[in-house]
Amino acid sequence: MRAVVYRKPFQVAVADVPDPRVEHPQDAIVRVSSTSICGSDLHVYEGRTSARPGTVLGHENMGTVVDRGSAVSRVQLGDRVSVPCTVSCGTCANCERGRTEFCLRTNPDPHRAGAAYGCPGMGPYPGGQAEYLRVPFADFNLLRLPPGDDQELDFATLSDVFPTGFHGTELADVQAGNTVVVFGAGPVGLLAAYSAALCGAATVLVVDPVPSRLRLCERIGATGIDSSTEDVAERVREETRDRGADCGIDAVGYQARTASGEEQAGLVLNQLVDCVRWTGSIGVLGVYPTRDPGAADESGARGRLPFDMGAFFAKGLRMGSGPANVKRYNRFLRDLIITGRAQPSCVMSHQLPLADAPDAYAHFDHRDEGWIKITLQP
């Protein structure tokens, strides 16, 4: 089959790789209909991970079941399904507690919890930016969708970006009537802002330097703040009558940059401490790795960063962090899509054939104007 593979930093290719096959009675094979490029894929693309050449990328996948193992009974051949980005067993201690993103069985590394498709360090599972994908523990992992091809782009967000955005509102404890500030207007940040509005937030502020992203903020009912030209903390105080936001969400992570373009890993976290009111709460969706081969110094390479703990403590702030448990959210988010209450495809800017993946990665990595969220269709 054809698949998107990592070659070296800033280079991916569409190449022939072996077709996946049923390896265990609980496996299913999905013919991929839509697969999206995630900001986390850019960490691989830029050489900021331990990815080896030939790694098949892609953890945002959906399609149709075309084969299954003998132990798969709930999922049927021909079912249209969303594939959660994480691979979970459903029966370990963490899965039984509903924390499937930290599954204890699917990652063979005894020092890691959690597995995902096409992610270095997250188990031996090839990604789904390909024609076909093997899904372990299929009955547990796959979410069935309405048949046909209606709302394809909306459902394509269910594997990761929409549940992750919604997860940000849970981590930040967003309540009805709150003022919420979201740093980062990439797809996750935009859907975190969108989710905050779904949760009843009165005001949603989104911070980003890219004009096309800021324009999209307005379309989803949020107020954009241009971090390249404005003093963000001062603007947040103006919008909140000098009180500060009730909640803040970090949808940027360790590759945050100053207005001059300098990378500062702790920048957004410290800005949130400044912008959120006394006793407010912060949710961290942005990735902060334990190892960063591309860091500027040894501290950054070990996942350590400068953080204003004194102000965080003095203000009595709370912080939640970690990857999203997609299975906690994807079923009810699917139903919001079906009923028309949610249209997360508002973040989708490009729908391209798989063959265009190398160019799409380059545009997305450069944050080119208008390139917000890309879906590939094998």
Secondary structure as GFF3:
##gff-version 3
##sequence-region A 1 378
A	DSSP	beta_strand	2	8	.	.	.	ID=ss1
A	DSSP	beta_strand	11	16	.	.	.	ID=ss2
A	DSSP	beta_strand	28	37	.	.	.	ID=ss3
A	DSSP	alpha_helix	39	45	.	.	.	ID=ss4
A	DSSP	beta_strand	60	68	.	.	.	ID=ss5
A	DSSP	beta_strand	80	83	.	.	.	ID=ss6
A	DSSP	alpha_helix	93	96	.	.	.	ID=ss7
A	DSSP	three_ten_helix	100	102	.	.	.	ID=ss8
A	DSSP	beta_strand	132	135	.	.	.	ID=ss9
A	DSSP	alpha_helix	138	141	.	.	.	ID=ss10
A	DSSP	beta_strand	143	144	.	.	.	ID=ss11
A	DSSP	alpha_helix	152	155	.	.	.	ID=ss12
A	DSSP	three_ten_helix	156	159	.	.	.	ID=ss13
A	DSSP	alpha_helix	161	171	.	.	.	ID=ss14
A	DSSP	beta_strand	179	183	.	.	.	ID=ss15
A	DSSP	alpha_helix	187	198	.	.	.	ID=ss16
A	DSSP	beta_strand	203	208	.	.	.	ID=ss17
A	DSSP	alpha_helix	211	219	.	.	.	ID=ss18
A	DSSP	beta_strand	223	226	.	.	.	ID=ss19
A	DSSP	alpha_helix	232	239	.	.	.	ID=ss20
A	DSSP	beta_strand	245	250	.	.	.	ID=ss21
A	DSSP	alpha_helix	267	275	.	.	.	ID=ss22
A	DSSP	beta_strand	276	284	.	.	.	ID=ss23
A	DSSP	alpha_helix	298	301	.	.	.	ID=ss24
A	DSSP	alpha_helix	309	314	.	.	.	ID=ss25
A	DSSP	beta_strand	318	321	.	.	.	ID=ss26
A	DSSP	alpha_helix	326	338	.	.	.	ID=ss27
A	DSSP	three_ten_helix	344	347	.	.	.	ID=ss28
A	DSSP	beta_strand	350	353	.	.	.	ID=ss29
A	DSSP	three_ten_helix	354	356	.	.	.	ID=ss30
A	DSSP	alpha_helix	357	365	.	.	.	ID=ss31
A	DSSP	beta_strand	374	377	.	.	.	ID=ss32
###
